[in-house]
Amino acid sequence: MLKPVVRSDFIRATGRAYHENARLSEDFLYMLEFLTAGGRGWLTGRPMYYWRQAFGTISRRWTETGRGQWRYDYLAANAANAEVLRAMQRTGENDFAALLQRRIRAFEQFHWIQELSRLRANGATPAQLARTVLHHPQIWPLVAQRGMRRMAKSVFIRSLVRA
């Protein structure tokens, strides 16, 4: 995991802050804005922080917050991404803006793939699934790729059974 450690004088001078509404990839947006604000840094393999997962004091179990459905709220993340994208376009950061646009498209794809999986898990009919796929052409390549993988796996398993 990439966890930035930033000098406080840089934060005060540039007004950088996390986008709490992102709910996904806050570090990515923070680092993108850090770089566009003229920040410089380096990557090190040495951790300069402690990361831990909380242990519930009442349940005496590890927390599930890292695995919750909220973690994959791509549409909320895209709202934050779009906000940063508009700021980059205003300041002429075209290369970073192009990268962020690719990320936004990927998040939209992931959202609709997740929605398709949710529909399937909830017993949607093949017609309902097909309708969802047809209405979102950005996921056609991903759906085709998954279908091809399933077919290849099925053919492989059948060849093993016959052998």
DSSP file (Angstrom, degrees, kcal/mol; ACC not computed):
  #  RESIDUE AA STRUCTURE BP1 BP2  ACC     N-H-->O    O-->H-N    N-H-->O    O-->H-N    TCO  KAPPA ALPHA  PHI   PSI    X-CA   Y-CA   Z-CA
    1    1 A M              0   0    0      0, 0.0     2,-0.7     0, 0.0     0, 0.0   0.000 360.0 360.0 360.0 139.2    0.0    0.0    0.0
    2    2 A L        +     0   0    0     41,-0.0    25,-0.1     2,-0.0    41,-0.0  -0.816 360.0 176.0 -91.5 118.4    1.2    3.5   -0.8
    3    3 A K        -     0   0    0     -2,-0.7    45,-0.2     2,-0.0     2,-0.1  -0.947  21.5-140.5-125.4 109.4    0.9    5.8    2.2
    4    4 A P        -     0   0    0      0, 0.0     2,-0.5     0, 0.0    -2,-0.0  -0.409   9.4-161.0 -73.6 143.2    2.3    9.3    1.7
    5    5 A V        -     0   0    0     -2,-0.1     2,-0.4    44,-0.0    44,-0.0  -0.991  21.8-175.2-118.7 117.8    4.2   11.1    4.3
    6    6 A V        -     0   0    0     -2,-0.5     2,-0.1    35,-0.0    35,-0.0  -0.901  30.0-107.3-123.2 142.3    4.2   14.8    3.5
    7    7 A R    >>  -     0   0    0     -2,-0.4     4,-1.6     1,-0.1     3,-0.6  -0.446  25.4-135.1 -65.3 136.1    5.8   17.8    5.1
    8    8 A S  H 3> S+     0   0    0      1,-0.2     4,-2.5     2,-0.2     5,-0.2   0.809 103.1  60.1 -65.6 -30.4    3.3   19.9    7.0
    9    9 A D  H 3> S+     0   0    0      1,-0.2     4,-2.1     2,-0.2    -1,-0.2   0.852 104.6  50.7 -67.3 -31.4    4.7   23.2    5.6
   10   10 A F  H <> S+     0   0    0     -3,-0.6     4,-2.3     2,-0.2     6,-0.3   0.914 109.8  49.8 -68.7 -42.6    3.9   21.9    2.1
   11   11 A I  H  X>S+     0   0    0     -4,-1.6     4,-2.4     1,-0.2     5,-0.6   0.936 113.2  45.9 -61.1 -46.6    0.3   21.0    3.2
   12   12 A R  H  <5S+     0   0    0     -4,-2.5    -1,-0.2     1,-0.2    -2,-0.2   0.905 114.1  48.6 -63.4 -41.3   -0.2   24.5    4.7
   13   13 A A  H  <5S+     0   0    0     -4,-2.1    -1,-0.2    -5,-0.2    -2,-0.2   0.847 123.6  29.9 -69.2 -34.4    1.3   26.3    1.7
   14   14 A T  H  <5S-     0   0    0     -4,-2.3    -2,-0.2    -5,-0.1    -1,-0.2   0.619  96.1-129.3-103.3 -14.9   -0.7   24.4   -0.9
   15   15 A G  T  <5 +     0   0    0     -4,-2.4    -3,-0.2    -5,-0.3    -4,-0.1   0.726  43.4 171.7  73.1  20.3   -3.9   23.6    1.0
   16   16 A R      < +     0   0    0     -5,-0.6     2,-0.3    -6,-0.3    -1,-0.2  -0.363   1.5 162.7 -64.2 142.1   -3.8   19.9    0.1
   17   17 A A        -     0   0    0     13,-0.0     2,-0.1    -2,-0.0    16,-0.1  -0.983  40.9 -93.7-155.1 156.9   -6.3   17.7    1.8
   18   18 A Y        -     0   0    0     -2,-0.3     2,-1.2     1,-0.1     3,-0.1  -0.439  33.5-123.4 -70.7 146.9   -7.9   14.3    1.4
   19   19 A H    >   -     0   0    0      7,-0.2     3,-1.9     1,-0.2     4,-0.4  -0.786  27.8-173.8 -89.8  94.7  -11.2   14.0   -0.4
   20   20 A E  T 3  S+     0   0    0     -2,-1.2     3,-0.5     1,-0.3    -1,-0.2   0.745  79.2  63.0 -65.7 -22.6  -13.2   12.4    2.3
   21   21 A N  T 3  S+     0   0    0      1,-0.2    -1,-0.3    -3,-0.1    59,-0.2   0.578  83.3  80.7 -77.6  -7.8  -16.1   11.9   -0.1
   22   22 A A    <   -     0   0    0     -3,-1.9    -1,-0.2     1,-0.1    -2,-0.2   0.904  65.2-174.5 -66.1 -41.5  -14.0    9.7   -2.4
   23   23 A R        +     0   0    0     -3,-0.5    50,-0.3    -4,-0.4     2,-0.3   0.460  67.5  55.2  59.8   0.9  -14.5    6.6   -0.2
   24   24 A L  S    S+     0   0    0     48,-0.1    48,-0.1    52,-0.1    47,-0.0  -0.884 114.3   1.6-161.9 126.4  -12.1    4.8   -2.5
   25   25 A S     >  +     0   0    0     -2,-0.3     4,-1.8     3,-0.1     5,-0.2   0.845  65.4 156.1  65.9  37.6   -8.5    5.6   -3.5
   26   26 A E  H  > S+     0   0    0      1,-0.2     4,-2.5     2,-0.2    -7,-0.2   0.890  73.8  55.9 -59.2 -38.5   -8.2    8.8   -1.4
   27   27 A D  H  > S+     0   0    0      1,-0.2     4,-2.8     2,-0.2    -1,-0.2   0.884 103.8  54.0 -61.9 -38.7   -4.4    8.3   -1.4
   28   28 A F  H  > S+     0   0    0      2,-0.2     4,-2.3     1,-0.2    -1,-0.2   0.951 111.5  43.3 -61.2 -50.0   -4.4    8.2   -5.2
   29   29 A L  H  X S+     0   0    0     -4,-1.8     4,-2.5     1,-0.2     5,-0.2   0.903 113.6  52.4 -63.2 -40.6   -6.2   11.6   -5.5
   30   30 A Y  H  X S+     0   0    0     -4,-2.5     4,-2.4     1,-0.2    -1,-0.2   0.939 111.6  45.4 -60.6 -47.3   -4.1   13.1   -2.8
   31   31 A M  H  X S+     0   0    0     -4,-2.8     4,-2.5     2,-0.2    -1,-0.2   0.866 110.8  54.1 -66.7 -35.8   -0.9   12.1   -4.5
   32   32 A L  H  X S+     0   0    0     -4,-2.3     4,-2.2    -5,-0.2    -1,-0.2   0.937 112.9  42.3 -62.8 -46.6   -2.2   13.3   -7.9
   33   33 A E  H  X S+     0   0    0     -4,-2.5     4,-1.6     2,-0.2     6,-0.2   0.860 111.0  57.4 -68.8 -34.3   -2.9   16.7   -6.4
   34   34 A F  H  <>S+     0   0    0     -4,-2.4     5,-2.6    -5,-0.2    -2,-0.2   0.938 110.0  44.1 -57.9 -48.1    0.4   16.6   -4.5
   35   35 A L  H ><5S+     0   0    0     -4,-2.5     3,-1.5     1,-0.2    -2,-0.2   0.896 112.2  51.0 -67.3 -41.0    2.3   16.2   -7.8
   36   36 A T  H 3<5S+     0   0    0     -4,-2.2    -1,-0.2     1,-0.3    -2,-0.2   0.751 105.1  58.3 -70.0 -21.5    0.3   18.8   -9.7
   37   37 A A  T 3<5S-     0   0    0     -4,-1.6    -1,-0.3    -5,-0.2    -2,-0.2   0.386 129.0 -96.8 -85.5   4.3    0.9   21.3   -6.8
   38   38 A G  T < 5 +     0   0    0     -3,-1.5    -3,-0.2     1,-0.2    -2,-0.1   0.576  69.5 158.9  94.4   9.9    4.7   20.8   -7.4
   39   39 A G      < -     0   0    0     -5,-2.6     2,-0.3    -6,-0.2    -1,-0.2  -0.339  22.2-160.3 -66.8 148.0    5.3   18.2   -4.7
   40   40 A R        +     0   0    0     -2,-0.0     2,-0.3     2,-0.0    -1,-0.0  -0.937  21.7 142.5-126.7 151.8    8.3   16.1   -5.0
   41   41 A G        -     0   0    0     -2,-0.3     2,-0.3   -35,-0.0   -35,-0.0  -0.946  32.4-128.1-166.6-174.2    9.0   12.8   -3.3
   42   42 A W        -     0   0    0     -2,-0.3     2,-0.4     2,-0.0    -2,-0.0  -0.970  22.7-116.8-147.4 159.2   10.5    9.3   -3.5
   43   43 A L        -     0   0    0     -2,-0.3     2,-0.4   -41,-0.0   -41,-0.0  -0.822  30.2-174.2 -99.6 138.9    9.3    5.8   -2.9
   44   44 A T        -     0   0    0     -2,-0.4     4,-0.1     2,-0.1    -2,-0.0  -0.975  29.6-142.2-132.0 147.8   11.0    3.8   -0.2
   45   45 A G  S    S+     0   0    0     -2,-0.4    -1,-0.1     2,-0.1    -2,-0.0   0.539  80.1  94.0 -82.0  -6.4   10.5    0.1    0.8
   46   46 A R  S    S-     0   0    0      2,-0.0     2,-0.2     1,-0.0    -2,-0.1  -0.769  79.6-127.6 -90.6 120.6   10.9    1.1    4.5
   47   47 A P        -     0   0    0      0, 0.0    -2,-0.1     0, 0.0    -1,-0.0  -0.454  20.9-172.5 -67.4 136.4    7.5    1.7    6.2
   48   48 A M        +     0   0    0    -45,-0.2     2,-0.3    -2,-0.2    -2,-0.0  -0.002  67.6  44.2-116.9  26.4    7.4    5.0    8.0
   49   49 A Y  S    S-     0   0    0      2,-0.0     2,-0.5   -44,-0.0   -44,-0.0  -0.948  80.5-112.9-156.2 167.6    4.1    4.4    9.7
   50   50 A Y        -     0   0    0     -2,-0.3     2,-0.5     2,-0.0    -2,-0.0  -0.962  27.3-167.9-112.4 128.1    2.2    1.7   11.5
   51   51 A W        +     0   0    0     -2,-0.5     2,-0.3     2,-0.0    -2,-0.0  -0.951  15.3 162.3-115.2 133.4   -0.8    0.2    9.9
   52   52 A R        -     0   0    0     -2,-0.5     2,-0.5     0, 0.0    -2,-0.0  -0.990  35.8-124.6-147.8 157.2   -3.1   -2.0   11.8
   53   53 A Q        -     0   0    0     -2,-0.3    -2,-0.0     1,-0.0     2,-0.0  -0.877  39.5-111.7-102.9 132.6   -6.6   -3.4   11.6
   54   54 A A        -     0   0    0     -2,-0.5     9,-2.2     8,-0.1     2,-0.5  -0.282  19.2-141.6 -68.5 145.9   -8.8   -2.7   14.6
   55   55 A F  B     -A   62   0A   0      7,-0.2     7,-0.2     5,-0.0     2,-0.2  -0.932  28.2-113.6-105.9 126.4   -9.9   -5.4   16.9
   56   56 A G     >  -     0   0    0      5,-3.3     4,-1.3    -2,-0.5     5,-0.1  -0.403  17.8-155.9 -65.8 126.9  -13.5   -5.0   18.1
   57   57 A T  T  4 S+     0   0    0     -2,-0.2    -1,-0.2     2,-0.2    -2,-0.0   0.797  93.5  34.8 -73.6 -27.6  -13.7   -4.3   21.9
   58   58 A I  T  4 S+     0   0    0      3,-0.1    -1,-0.1     1,-0.1    -2,-0.1   0.903 126.8  34.9 -90.7 -49.5  -17.3   -5.7   22.1
   59   59 A S  T  4 S-     0   0    0      2,-0.2    -2,-0.2     1,-0.0     3,-0.1   0.726  91.3-140.4 -79.0 -21.0  -17.3   -8.5   19.6
   60   60 A R     <  +     0   0    0     -4,-1.3     2,-0.3     1,-0.3    -3,-0.1   0.801  65.9 113.0  61.4  30.2  -13.7   -9.5   20.3
   61   61 A R  S    S-     0   0    0     -5,-0.1    -5,-3.3     1,-0.0    -1,-0.3  -0.880  78.7 -89.6-126.5 159.4  -13.3  -10.0   16.5
   62   62 A W  B     -A   55   0A   0     -2,-0.3    -7,-0.2    -7,-0.2    -8,-0.1  -0.420  54.7-100.3 -65.4 144.6  -11.4   -8.3   13.8
   63   63 A T        -     0   0    0     -9,-2.2     3,-0.2     1,-0.1    -1,-0.1  -0.282  20.4-153.0 -66.1 151.0  -13.3   -5.5   12.2
   64   64 A E    >>  +     0   0    0      1,-0.1     3,-2.1     2,-0.1     4,-0.6   0.333  67.4 105.7-103.1   4.0  -15.0   -6.1    8.9
   65   65 A T  G >4 S+     0   0    0      1,-0.3     3,-0.7     2,-0.2     6,-0.2   0.808  74.5  58.7 -60.3 -29.7  -14.9   -2.5    7.7
   66   66 A G  G 34 S+     0   0    0      1,-0.2    -1,-0.3    -3,-0.2    -2,-0.1   0.655 112.5  39.8 -72.3 -14.2  -12.1   -3.2    5.2
   67   67 A R  G <4 S+     0   0    0     -3,-2.1    -1,-0.2     4,-0.0    -2,-0.2   0.369  88.9 123.3-113.7   3.1  -14.3   -5.7    3.5
   68   68 A G  S X< S-     0   0    0     -3,-0.7     3,-1.4    -4,-0.6     4,-0.3  -0.157  74.3-111.8 -68.7 161.1  -17.6   -4.0    3.6
   69   69 A Q  G >  S+     0   0    0      1,-0.3     3,-1.6     2,-0.2    -1,-0.1   0.816 112.5  68.7 -62.1 -31.5  -19.7   -3.1    0.5
   70   70 A W  G >  S+     0   0    0      1,-0.3     3,-1.3     2,-0.1    -1,-0.3   0.792  83.9  73.5 -57.9 -27.3  -19.0    0.6    1.1
   71   71 A R  G <  S+     0   0    0     -3,-1.4    -1,-0.3     1,-0.3    -2,-0.2   0.782  96.2  48.7 -60.9 -27.3  -15.4    0.0    0.1
   72   72 A Y  G <   +     0   0    0     -3,-1.6     2,-1.6    -4,-0.3    -1,-0.3  -0.228  66.8 139.2-110.4  43.2  -16.3   -0.4   -3.5
   73   73 A D    <>  +     0   0    0     -3,-1.3     4,-1.9   -50,-0.3     3,-0.2  -0.636  21.1 171.5 -86.5  82.4  -18.5    2.6   -4.1
   74   74 A Y  H  > S+     0   0    0     -2,-1.6     4,-2.4     1,-0.2    -1,-0.2   0.823  72.0  56.7 -65.7 -32.6  -17.1    3.5   -7.5
   75   75 A L  H  > S+     0   0    0      2,-0.2     4,-1.6     1,-0.2    -1,-0.2   0.902 107.7  47.4 -68.7 -38.8  -19.7    6.2   -8.2
   76   76 A A  H  > S+     0   0    0      2,-0.2     4,-1.6     1,-0.2    -1,-0.2   0.906 112.6  50.6 -65.3 -39.9  -18.8    8.1   -5.0
   77   77 A A  H  X S+     0   0    0     -4,-1.9     4,-2.6     1,-0.2    -2,-0.2   0.896 107.8  53.4 -63.3 -39.2  -15.2    7.8   -6.0
   78   78 A N  H  X S+     0   0    0     -4,-2.4     4,-2.9     2,-0.2    -1,-0.2   0.835 102.4  57.5 -66.9 -31.5  -15.9    9.1   -9.4
   79   79 A A  H  X S+     0   0    0     -4,-1.6     4,-1.7     2,-0.2    -1,-0.2   0.934 111.3  42.5 -62.7 -44.2  -17.6   12.1   -8.0
   80   80 A A  H  X S+     0   0    0     -4,-1.6     4,-2.1   -59,-0.2    -2,-0.2   0.901 113.9  52.2 -66.9 -41.0  -14.4   13.0   -6.2
   81   81 A N  H  X S+     0   0    0     -4,-2.6     4,-2.7     1,-0.2    -2,-0.2   0.909 108.6  50.8 -60.3 -42.2  -12.4   12.1   -9.3
   82   82 A A  H  X S+     0   0    0     -4,-2.9     4,-2.5     2,-0.2    -1,-0.2   0.867 107.7  53.5 -64.9 -36.7  -14.5   14.4  -11.4
   83   83 A E  H  X S+     0   0    0     -4,-1.7     4,-1.7     2,-0.2    -1,-0.2   0.933 112.7  42.9 -62.7 -46.3  -14.0   17.2   -8.9
   84   84 A V  H  X S+     0   0    0     -4,-2.1     4,-2.3     2,-0.2    -2,-0.2   0.888 111.7  55.9 -67.0 -39.4  -10.2   16.8   -9.1
   85   85 A L  H  X S+     0   0    0     -4,-2.7     4,-2.5     1,-0.2    -2,-0.2   0.921 105.7  50.5 -59.8 -45.5  -10.4   16.5  -12.9
   86   86 A R  H  X S+     0   0    0     -4,-2.5     4,-2.1     1,-0.2    -1,-0.2   0.911 110.4  50.1 -59.7 -42.1  -12.2   19.8  -13.3
   87   87 A A  H  X S+     0   0    0     -4,-1.7     4,-1.6     1,-0.2    -1,-0.2   0.900 111.3  48.8 -63.1 -40.3   -9.6   21.5  -11.2
   88   88 A M  H  X>S+     0   0    0     -4,-2.3     5,-2.6     1,-0.2     4,-0.6   0.886 110.0  50.8 -67.7 -38.5   -6.8   20.0  -13.3
   89   89 A Q  H ><5S+     0   0    0     -4,-2.5     3,-0.6     1,-0.2    -1,-0.2   0.881 108.3  52.9 -66.5 -36.7   -8.5   21.0  -16.5
   90   90 A R  H 3<5S+     0   0    0     -4,-2.1    -1,-0.2     1,-0.2    -2,-0.2   0.867 113.6  42.9 -64.7 -35.6   -8.8   24.6  -15.2
   91   91 A T  H 3<5S-     0   0    0     -4,-1.6    -1,-0.2    -5,-0.1    -2,-0.2   0.417 115.4-113.1 -93.6   1.6   -5.1   24.7  -14.4
   92   92 A G  T <<5 +     0   0    0     -3,-0.6     2,-1.9    -4,-0.6     3,-0.2   0.731  63.2 149.4  78.0  22.6   -4.0   23.1  -17.7
   93   93 A E     >< +     0   0    0     -5,-2.6     4,-2.4     1,-0.2    -1,-0.2  -0.483  15.2 160.4 -84.6  67.6   -2.6   19.8  -16.1
   94   94 A N  H  >  +     0   0    0     -2,-1.9     4,-2.2     1,-0.2    -1,-0.2   0.835  63.9  51.9 -66.3 -37.7   -3.6   17.9  -19.3
   95   95 A D  H  > S+     0   0    0     -3,-0.2     4,-1.7     2,-0.2    -1,-0.2   0.938 115.1  42.0 -66.1 -45.8   -1.4   14.9  -18.8
   96   96 A F  H  > S+     0   0    0      1,-0.2     4,-2.4     2,-0.2    -2,-0.2   0.882 112.7  55.2 -66.2 -37.0   -2.6   14.2  -15.3
   97   97 A A  H  X S+     0   0    0     -4,-2.4     4,-2.3     1,-0.2    -2,-0.2   0.894 105.5  52.2 -63.1 -39.6   -6.2   15.0  -16.4
   98   98 A A  H  X S+     0   0    0     -4,-2.2     4,-1.8     2,-0.2    -1,-0.2   0.903 110.0  48.8 -63.5 -41.0   -5.9   12.3  -19.2
   99   99 A L  H  X S+     0   0    0     -4,-1.7     4,-1.9     1,-0.2    -2,-0.2   0.912 111.2  49.9 -63.6 -41.8   -4.8    9.7  -16.6
  100  100 A L  H  X S+     0   0    0     -4,-2.4     4,-2.4     1,-0.2    -2,-0.2   0.869 106.5  55.3 -67.2 -35.7   -7.6   10.7  -14.3
  101  101 A Q  H  X S+     0   0    0     -4,-2.3     4,-2.2     2,-0.2    -1,-0.2   0.898 106.7  51.1 -62.7 -39.7  -10.1   10.4  -17.2
  102  102 A R  H  X S+     0   0    0     -4,-1.8     4,-2.1     1,-0.2    -2,-0.2   0.909 109.9  50.2 -61.9 -41.1   -8.9    6.8  -17.8
  103  103 A R  H  X S+     0   0    0     -4,-1.9     4,-2.6     2,-0.2    -2,-0.2   0.896 108.1  52.5 -64.1 -41.3   -9.4    6.1  -14.1
  104  104 A I  H  X S+     0   0    0     -4,-2.4     4,-2.1     1,-0.2    -1,-0.2   0.922 109.6  48.9 -61.5 -44.6  -12.9    7.5  -14.2
  105  105 A R  H  X S+     0   0    0     -4,-2.2     4,-2.1     1,-0.2    -1,-0.2   0.900 111.2  50.5 -61.7 -40.2  -13.8    5.2  -17.2
  106  106 A A  H  X S+     0   0    0     -4,-2.1     4,-2.7     1,-0.2    -2,-0.2   0.906 109.0  50.9 -65.3 -41.4  -12.4    2.2  -15.3
  107  107 A F  H  X S+     0   0    0     -4,-2.6     4,-2.5     2,-0.2    -1,-0.2   0.886 108.6  52.1 -63.3 -38.3  -14.4    3.0  -12.2
  108  108 A E  H  X S+     0   0    0     -4,-2.1     4,-2.1     2,-0.2    -1,-0.2   0.919 110.4  48.8 -63.4 -42.0  -17.6    3.2  -14.3
  109  109 A Q  H  X S+     0   0    0     -4,-2.1     4,-2.4     1,-0.2     5,-0.2   0.948 111.9  48.2 -60.6 -48.2  -16.8   -0.2  -15.8
  110  110 A F  H  X S+     0   0    0     -4,-2.7     4,-2.6     1,-0.2    -2,-0.2   0.880 108.7  54.9 -61.4 -38.3  -16.2   -1.7  -12.3
  111  111 A H  H  X S+     0   0    0     -4,-2.5     4,-2.4     1,-0.2    -1,-0.2   0.946 111.6  42.7 -60.2 -47.9  -19.4   -0.2  -11.0
  112  112 A W  H  X S+     0   0    0     -4,-2.1     4,-2.2     2,-0.2    -2,-0.2   0.829 113.2  51.8 -73.0 -29.9  -21.5   -1.8  -13.8
  113  113 A I  H  X S+     0   0    0     -4,-2.4     4,-2.3     2,-0.2    -1,-0.2   0.914 111.6  48.2 -66.7 -41.7  -19.6   -5.1  -13.5
  114  114 A Q  H  X S+     0   0    0     -4,-2.6     4,-2.4    -5,-0.2    -2,-0.2   0.907 111.3  50.1 -63.0 -41.5  -20.3   -5.0   -9.7
  115  115 A E  H  X S+     0   0    0     -4,-2.4     4,-2.5     1,-0.2    -1,-0.2   0.898 109.5  51.2 -63.5 -40.4  -24.0   -4.2  -10.4
  116  116 A L  H  X S+     0   0    0     -4,-2.2     4,-2.4     2,-0.2    -2,-0.2   0.911 110.7  48.4 -62.9 -43.0  -24.2   -7.1  -12.8
  117  117 A S  H  X S+     0   0    0     -4,-2.3     4,-2.5     2,-0.2    -2,-0.2   0.892 111.0  50.9 -63.7 -40.4  -22.7   -9.5  -10.2
  118  118 A R  H  X S+     0   0    0     -4,-2.4     4,-1.6     2,-0.2    -2,-0.2   0.922 110.8  48.4 -63.7 -44.2  -25.2   -8.2   -7.6
  119  119 A L  H  <>S+     0   0    0     -4,-2.5     5,-2.4     1,-0.2    -2,-0.2   0.924 112.5  48.9 -60.5 -44.8  -28.1   -8.7  -10.0
  120  120 A R  H ><5S+     0   0    0     -4,-2.4     3,-1.5     1,-0.2    -2,-0.2   0.913 110.2  50.4 -62.0 -43.6  -26.9  -12.2  -10.8
  121  121 A A  H 3<5S+     0   0    0     -4,-2.5    -1,-0.2     1,-0.3    -2,-0.2   0.800 107.5  55.3 -65.3 -28.6  -26.4  -13.1   -7.1
  122  122 A N  T 3<5S-     0   0    0     -4,-1.6    -1,-0.3    -5,-0.2    -2,-0.2   0.275 125.4 -99.6 -90.6  11.9  -30.0  -11.8   -6.4
  123  123 A G  T < 5 +     0   0    0     -3,-1.5    -3,-0.2     1,-0.2    -2,-0.1   0.758  56.2 175.8  84.3  25.4  -31.5  -14.2   -9.0
  124  124 A A      < -     0   0    0     -5,-2.4    -1,-0.2    -6,-0.1    -5,-0.0  -0.300  33.4-110.9 -62.2 148.7  -31.9  -11.9  -12.0
  125  125 A T     >  -     0   0    0      1,-0.1     4,-2.3     4,-0.0     5,-0.2  -0.363  26.0-108.7 -74.7 159.4  -33.2  -13.5  -15.1
  126  126 A P  H  > S+     0   0    0      0, 0.0     4,-2.8     0, 0.0     5,-0.2   0.868 121.6  55.8 -56.5 -35.1  -30.9  -13.9  -18.1
  127  127 A A  H  > S+     0   0    0      2,-0.2     4,-2.4     1,-0.2     5,-0.1   0.905 107.1  48.5 -64.7 -40.6  -33.0  -11.2  -19.9
  128  128 A Q  H  > S+     0   0    0      2,-0.2     4,-2.0     1,-0.2    -1,-0.2   0.907 113.1  47.7 -64.9 -41.4  -32.4   -8.8  -17.0
  129  129 A L  H  X S+     0   0    0     -4,-2.3     4,-2.3     2,-0.2    -2,-0.2   0.926 112.2  49.2 -64.3 -44.5  -28.7   -9.4  -17.1
  130  130 A A  H  X S+     0   0    0     -4,-2.8     4,-3.0     1,-0.2    -2,-0.2   0.896 108.8  53.4 -61.9 -40.8  -28.6   -9.0  -20.9
  131  131 A R  H  X S+     0   0    0     -4,-2.4     4,-1.9     2,-0.2    -1,-0.2   0.910 109.1  49.0 -60.9 -43.0  -30.5   -5.8  -20.6
  132  132 A T  H  < S+     0   0    0     -4,-2.0     4,-0.5     2,-0.2    -2,-0.2   0.925 113.2  46.7 -63.0 -44.7  -28.0   -4.4  -18.1
  133  133 A V  H >< S+     0   0    0     -4,-2.3     3,-1.3     1,-0.2     6,-0.3   0.931 111.5  51.0 -63.1 -45.6  -25.1   -5.4  -20.3
  134  134 A L  H 3< S+     0   0    0     -4,-3.0    -1,-0.2     1,-0.3    -2,-0.2   0.830 107.1  54.1 -63.3 -32.4  -26.7   -3.9  -23.5
  135  135 A H  T 3< S+     0   0    0     -4,-1.9    -1,-0.3     1,-0.2    -2,-0.2   0.555 109.0  50.7 -79.0  -7.3  -27.3   -0.6  -21.7
  136  136 A H    X   +     0   0    0     -3,-1.3     3,-2.2    -4,-0.5     4,-0.3  -0.659  60.0 175.0-133.5  78.7  -23.7   -0.2  -20.7
  137  137 A P  G >  S+     0   0    0      0, 0.0     3,-1.3     0, 0.0    -1,-0.1   0.719  72.8  75.4 -58.8 -22.4  -21.4   -0.7  -23.7
  138  138 A Q  G 3  S+     0   0    0      1,-0.3     4,-0.3     2,-0.1   -29,-0.1   0.730  97.3  47.9 -64.7 -18.2  -18.3    0.2  -21.6
  139  139 A I  G <> S+     0   0    0     -3,-2.2     4,-2.7    -6,-0.3     5,-0.3   0.498  82.5  95.7 -98.7  -3.1  -18.5   -3.2  -20.0
  140  140 A W  H <> S+     0   0    0     -3,-1.3     4,-2.6    -4,-0.3     5,-0.2   0.915  84.8  48.9 -54.1 -47.4  -18.9   -5.3  -23.1
  141  141 A P  H  > S+     0   0    0      0, 0.0     4,-2.4     0, 0.0    -1,-0.2   0.905 113.2  47.6 -61.5 -38.6  -15.2   -6.0  -23.4
  142  142 A L  H  > S+     0   0    0     -4,-0.3     4,-2.5     2,-0.2    -2,-0.2   0.911 112.6  48.0 -68.0 -41.6  -15.0   -7.1  -19.7
  143  143 A V  H  X S+     0   0    0     -4,-2.7     4,-2.4     2,-0.2    -1,-0.2   0.914 113.0  48.8 -64.5 -42.4  -18.1   -9.3  -20.0
  144  144 A A  H  X S+     0   0    0     -4,-2.6     4,-2.5    -5,-0.3    -2,-0.2   0.913 111.0  50.8 -63.2 -42.1  -16.7  -10.9  -23.2
  145  145 A Q  H  X S+     0   0    0     -4,-2.4     4,-2.2    -5,-0.2    -2,-0.2   0.919 111.7  46.7 -62.1 -44.5  -13.4  -11.5  -21.5
  146  146 A R  H  X S+     0   0    0     -4,-2.5     4,-2.3     2,-0.2    -1,-0.2   0.898 112.0  51.2 -65.3 -39.6  -15.0  -13.2  -18.5
  147  147 A G  H  X S+     0   0    0     -4,-2.4     4,-2.4     1,-0.2    -2,-0.2   0.908 109.7  49.4 -63.2 -41.6  -17.2  -15.3  -20.8
  148  148 A M  H  X S+     0   0    0     -4,-2.5     4,-2.6     2,-0.2    -1,-0.2   0.896 110.2  51.3 -64.1 -40.4  -14.2  -16.4  -22.8
  149  149 A R  H  X S+     0   0    0     -4,-2.2     4,-2.5     2,-0.2    -2,-0.2   0.916 110.4  48.8 -62.9 -42.7  -12.4  -17.3  -19.5
  150  150 A R  H  X S+     0   0    0     -4,-2.3     4,-2.6     2,-0.2    -2,-0.2   0.918 112.1  48.5 -63.2 -43.2  -15.3  -19.4  -18.4
  151  151 A M  H  X S+     0   0    0     -4,-2.4     4,-2.6     2,-0.2    -2,-0.2   0.924 112.3  48.4 -63.6 -43.4  -15.6  -21.2  -21.7
  152  152 A A  H  X S+     0   0    0     -4,-2.6     4,-2.4     1,-0.2    -1,-0.2   0.904 112.6  48.6 -63.0 -41.3  -11.8  -22.0  -21.7
  153  153 A K  H  X S+     0   0    0     -4,-2.5     4,-2.7     2,-0.2    -1,-0.2   0.914 111.5  49.7 -64.4 -42.6  -12.0  -23.2  -18.1
  154  154 A S  H  X S+     0   0    0     -4,-2.6     4,-2.4     2,-0.2    -2,-0.2   0.917 111.7  47.7 -63.0 -44.0  -15.0  -25.4  -19.0
  155  155 A V  H  X S+     0   0    0     -4,-2.6     4,-2.1     2,-0.2    -1,-0.2   0.907 112.5  50.2 -63.6 -42.1  -13.3  -26.9  -22.0
  156  156 A F  H  X S+     0   0    0     -4,-2.4     4,-1.8     2,-0.2    -2,-0.2   0.926 111.2  47.8 -62.1 -46.1  -10.1  -27.5  -19.9
  157  157 A I  H  X S+     0   0    0     -4,-2.7     4,-2.2     1,-0.2    -2,-0.2   0.907 110.9  51.3 -64.2 -42.0  -12.1  -29.3  -17.2
  158  158 A R  H  X S+     0   0    0     -4,-2.4     4,-2.0     1,-0.2    -1,-0.2   0.880 108.0  52.5 -62.4 -37.3  -14.0  -31.4  -19.7
  159  159 A S  H  X S+     0   0    0     -4,-2.1     4,-1.2     1,-0.2    -1,-0.2   0.859 109.6  49.5 -67.3 -33.4  -10.7  -32.5  -21.3
  160  160 A L  H  < S+     0   0    0     -4,-1.8    -2,-0.2     2,-0.2    -1,-0.2   0.884 109.3  51.5 -69.1 -38.9   -9.4  -33.5  -17.9
  161  161 A V  H  < S+     0   0    0     -4,-2.2    -2,-0.2     1,-0.2    -1,-0.2   0.897 110.9  48.4 -65.7 -39.9  -12.5  -35.5  -17.1
  162  162 A R  H  <        0   0    0     -4,-2.0    -1,-0.2     1,-0.2    -2,-0.2   0.807 360.0 360.0 -69.7 -29.3  -12.2  -37.4  -20.5
  163  163 A A     <        0   0    0     -4,-1.2    -1,-0.2    -5,-0.2    -2,-0.2   0.485 360.0 360.0 -71.9 360.0   -8.5  -38.2  -19.9
